Amino acid sequence: MSLSRALLACALLASLAGAAPLPPHLLPIAAAQDGGQGKKKDDGKKEGGKAEGGGKDEGKKEGEGKGGGKREGGGGTAGSPAAEPEKKRLAEGDEAKDLSLPLLEGGSWTPSSAAGKAAVLVFASGFSAESLEALKTLGDAKGRTAKSGAAILGVLRDADEEKARKVVKEKSLSVRIALDPKRKAYDRLARSGLPWTVILDRTGKIVHSASGFDDDAVGRKVEELSKR
């Protein structure tokens, strides 16, 4: 410790003890010392405040980073498999080459399965008298449609394999049966009502699509197609 500081310290102690006031020539030094101490305290406060503020800013940035990560993760749903697009509804004049129906006997039926023949599809219900009559007629070898040489298919709508087998057994149906449990084929080819008849030419193009089933009219239509 320097001599001036030692003298100042002694004078301060004496002044505080009431022994003697601080000499005038030491007042500037004491003021300078007090000012220095005050400055150090202020600097300490500033540094502490800055550090605290910096910590808050860093915390905020970190929080923003986490938020950004969350948004990025949420965007990952865009990579989920897209839903299967709804297929086009078909009408007369449209081709139905992509049509595929599961068969009760196993496997699937497609227009190419007709092997160059016209095809008759009759959508029906196992609980409708009119539908069941149409299915029986389709399986009757004496019927005009059955004798036309067309590929014939009865399509049970809203029926799974178990229900379809029960209907075939109880109603003694002999026509070849396909299944449309979720109405996918019906919704593409038909509009409303059962039975619904669809006729495809040998190329898989729809030449007839209408409500109901008329054995004579359908048979005649198929005969006309076979002559082309």
C-alpha positions in Angstrom: 0.0 0.0 0.0 1.4 3.5 -0.9 2.1 6.1 1.8 -0.7 8.4 0.6 -3.3 5.6 0.8 -2.0 4.6 4.3 -2.3 8.1 5.6 -5.8 8.4 4.0 -6.9 5.2 5.7 -5.7 6.4 9.1 -7.3 9.7 8.7 -10.6 8.2 7.7 -10.6 5.9 10.7 -9.8 8.8 13.0 -12.6 10.9 11.4 -15.1 8.1 11.8 -14.1 7.6 15.4 -14.7 11.3 16.0 -11.1 11.9 16.9 -10.4 14.5 14.2 -11.9 15.7 11.0 -10.4 14.6 7.7 -7.6 17.1 6.7 -8.5 19.3 3.7 -5.6 18.1 1.6 -6.9 14.5 1.8 -10.5 15.3 0.7 -9.8 15.1 -3.1 -8.1 11.7 -2.6 -11.0 10.3 -0.6 -13.5 11.6 -3.2 -11.5 9.9 -5.9 -11.4 6.7 -4.0 -15.2 6.8 -3.4 -15.8 7.6 -7.0 -13.7 4.7 -8.1 -15.5 2.3 -5.8 -18.9 3.6 -7.1 -17.8 3.2 -10.7 -16.7 -0.4 -10.0 -20.1 -1.2 -8.4 -21.9 0.4 -11.4 -19.8 -1.5 -13.8 -20.5 -4.7 -11.9 -24.2 -4.0 -12.1 -24.0 -3.3 -15.8 -22.0 -6.5 -16.4 -24.5 -8.5 -14.4 -27.5 -7.0 -16.2 -25.8 -7.6 -19.5 -25.1 -11.2 -18.6 -28.6 -11.7 -17.4 -30.1 -10.0 -20.5 -27.8 -12.1 -22.7 -29.0 -15.3 -21.0 -32.6 -14.3 -21.6 -31.8 -13.6 -25.3 -30.0 -16.9 -25.6 -33.0 -18.6 -24.0 -35.4 -16.9 -26.3 -33.3 -17.9 -29.4 -33.2 -21.4 -28.1 -36.9 -21.4 -27.7 -37.3 -20.1 -31.2 -35.1 -22.8 -32.4 -37.3 -25.4 -30.7 -40.4 -23.8 -32.2 -38.8 -23.9 -35.6 -38.0 -27.6 -35.1 -41.6 -28.2 -34.2 -42.8 -26.5 -37.4 -40.3 -28.5 -39.4 -41.5 -31.7 -37.9 -45.2 -30.8 -38.5 -44.3 -30.2 -42.2 -43.4 -33.9 -42.3 -47.0 -34.8 -42.6 -46.8 -33.6 -46.2 -44.7 -36.6 -46.9 -47.5 -39.0 -45.8 -48.8 -41.3 -48.5 -51.4 -39.6 -50.6 -54.9 -40.9 -50.6 -55.8 -43.0 -53.7 -57.4 -40.7 -56.3 -61.1 -41.3 -57.0 -61.5 -43.1 -60.4 -63.6 -41.5 -63.1 -67.3 -42.4 -63.4 -68.0 -44.2 -66.6 -70.8 -43.8 -69.1 -71.8 -45.2 -72.5 -69.0 -44.7 -74.9 -66.3 -44.9 -72.2 -63.8 -47.8 -72.0 -63.8 -49.9 -68.9 -60.5 -51.8 -69.5 -59.3 -51.0 -66.0 -62.3 -52.6 -64.4 -61.5 -55.5 -62.1 -64.0 -57.5 -60.0 -63.2 -60.2 -57.5 -64.9 -63.5 -58.3 -66.6 -65.7 -55.8 -64.8 -68.7 -57.2 -61.5 -67.0 -56.7 -59.4 -64.7 -58.9 -60.6 -61.5 -60.6 -62.6 -60.7 -63.7 -61.5 -58.0 -66.2 -62.8 -57.1 -69.6 -59.8 -59.0 -71.1 -61.2 -62.1 -69.4 -64.0 -62.1 -71.9 -61.5 -63.3 -74.5 -62.8 -61.1 -77.3 -66.5 -61.6 -76.5 -69.1 -59.0 -75.5 -69.8 -59.0 -71.7 -72.9 -58.5 -69.7 -72.7 -57.4 -66.1 -75.8 -57.2 -64.0 -75.4 -55.5 -60.6 -77.8 -57.0 -58.1 -78.8 -57.4 -54.5 -79.2 -60.7 -52.7 -82.3 -59.2 -50.9 -84.2 -57.9 -53.8 -86.8 -60.1 -55.6 -86.2 -58.3 -58.9 -82.4 -58.6 -58.6 -82.7 -62.3 -57.7 -85.0 -62.9 -60.7 -82.5 -61.3 -63.0 -79.6 -63.4 -61.6 -81.7 -66.6 -62.1 -82.5 -65.7 -65.7 -78.8 -65.0 -66.5 -78.0 -68.5 -65.3 -80.8 -70.1 -67.3 -79.4 -71.8 -70.4 -82.7 -71.2 -72.2 -82.5 -67.5 -71.7 -81.7 -65.2 -74.7 -78.8 -63.6 -72.9 -77.4 -66.9 -71.9 -77.6 -68.2 -75.5 -76.0 -65.0 -77.0 -72.5 -66.2 -76.3 -71.6 -63.2 -74.2 -69.5 -63.4 -71.0 -72.1 -63.1 -68.3 -71.5 -61.9 -64.7 -73.9 -61.3 -61.8 -72.3 -58.7 -59.5 -73.5 -58.8 -55.9 -73.3 -55.3 -54.5 -72.7 -54.7 -50.7 -71.9 -58.4 -50.2 -68.7 -60.0 -48.9 -67.8 -63.6 -49.8 -69.7 -65.1 -46.8 -72.9 -63.3 -47.7 -72.6 -64.1 -51.4 -72.1 -67.8 -50.8 -75.2 -67.8 -48.6 -77.3 -66.1 -51.2 -76.0 -68.4 -54.0 -76.8 -71.5 -51.9 -80.2 -70.4 -50.7 -81.4 -69.1 -54.1 -79.7 -71.9 -56.1 -78.0 -69.4 -58.4 -75.9 -70.9 -61.3 -74.7 -67.6 -62.9 -71.1 -66.7 -62.4 -70.9 -64.3 -59.4 -68.5 -61.4 -58.8 -68.4 -59.3 -55.6 -68.6 -55.5 -55.1 -68.7 -55.2 -51.3 -67.6 -51.5 -51.2 -69.7 -50.5 -54.3 -66.6 -49.3 -56.1 -67.5 -50.8 -59.4 -71.2 -49.9 -59.0 -70.4 -46.2 -58.3 -68.3 -46.0 -61.4 -70.7 -47.8 -63.8 -74.2 -47.3 -62.4 -76.3 -44.3 -61.2 -79.1 -45.7 -58.9 -81.3 -48.7 -58.5 -80.9 -52.4 -58.7 -80.6 -54.4 -60.8 -78.4 -52.4 -63.1 -77.2 -53.8 -66.5 -74.0 -52.9 -68.2 -73.0 -54.3 -71.6 -69.4 -54.1 -72.9 -68.4 -54.7 -76.5 -65.4 -57.0 -77.3 -63.0 -54.1 -76.9 -64.2 -53.3 -73.4 -66.2 -50.2 -74.3 -69.5 -49.5 -72.6 -72.3 -49.8 -75.2 -75.2 -50.0 -72.7 -75.7 -48.9 -69.1 -79.2 -48.7 -67.7 -81.4 -49.6 -64.7 -83.3 -52.9 -64.7 -82.8 -56.1 -66.7 -84.6 -57.2 -69.8 -83.4 -60.6 -71.0 -84.8 -60.3 -74.5 -83.5 -56.7 -75.0 -80.0 -57.6 -73.6 -79.8 -60.8 -75.6 -80.7 -59.0 -78.8 -78.1 -56.3 -78.1 -75.4 -58.8 -77.6 -76.4 -60.6 -80.9 -76.0 -57.4 -82.8 -72.6 -56.8 -81.3 -71.4 -60.3 -82.3 -72.2 -59.5 -86.0 -70.0 -56.4 -86.1 
